[in-house]
């Protein structure tokens, strides 16, 4: 086996990718990304500040919104500086250790966000379908436990991914297809059999994104059933109005997440640009 094939863990470097073929305008592409980053940081920070300082907002609905804002802030901080480094300074090299750390945080935070979106759907379900028991069901202790479950579930499921990846040798051109590190990307760069990683990654996706999105769908079926039974058209619209922003966030998050996973597994070279665009939507738009 060649010396390249014997590359050790501590000497492997990856090359991140911007948008191939548009290298001449990378500086211009960085402007909207930088704008979205600043707006995401300021916007989510303002949301957290307002909820913390206004006692009237210390309710389950806004506590879940705070969880979502914290998750989005963290997701922006661990990814967008790396992306901007590529477009502003052509800083494409990233060590394997840094890549493992980034993929762990990206996947963990995205799974936490998925669970928080589920909690927000549950909040709307209780508020509309069982309003008299709303405060007795969603007590501060139960909300704290739900948040803890979101973190523990995500960390426990994602932690094996970098551990499994550490067992591999990397003997190909280690050029990743995104501007940040994803498990699917690093896995494909290995010259070892990564079938275990592939199966485990699919398992994690099904029991997190798959299960969460299915439960959200069921919640909205029950909400719609309850709302349609309301006699007053005005009250019906008022109830649905509280769900609009959450539904938009759910659709944006799950469509980009599921679409990106499908392209990574079943796509080909002709869908590379679509894969890059979905990757940016997946990371940049929900926090915004």
Helices and strands as residue ranges (DSSP letters): G 9-11, E 13-15, G 23-25, H 26-53, G 55-57, H 60-89, E 93-95, H 96-129, G 131-133, H 134-137, H 140-165, H 183-189, H 195-205, I 206-210, H 211-228, H 233-241, H 244-266, G 269-271, H 272-280, I 281-285
